[in-house]
């Protein structure tokens, strides 16, 4: 348990940041799920649009420190390959 005033303040700050990060992570997952659903439905145009919408959201997660850069790159690469194969 936090004892000093500084550690109490840090505990409060961490709670707020954790809530923001949870919301951000959830938002990213939603965008990725939309891409997955579009791929599953077989609609190349919808999958491409969903991928374009998901990319900035994923990269924003990287810049905010919610997702590791390599994780985001791997996810984007794999999704892009799947969307590309769908169009072909």
Residue pairs with C-beta under 8 A, 6 or more apart in sequence:
2 8
2 10
2 11
21 64
21 66
24 60
24 61
24 64
24 66
25 61
25 66
25 67
27 57
28 54
28 57
28 58
28 61
28 66
28 67
31 50
31 53
31 54
31 57
31 58
32 54
32 58
32 75
32 79
34 50
34 53
34 54
35 47
35 50
35 51
35 54
35 79
35 83
37 50
38 46
38 47
38 49
38 50
39 47
39 79
39 82
39 83
39 86
42 86
44 83
44 86
44 87
47 82
47 83
47 86
48 83
48 87
51 79
51 80
51 83
54 76
54 79
55 76
58 67
58 72
58 75
58 76
59 72
61 67
61 72
62 68
62 69
62 72
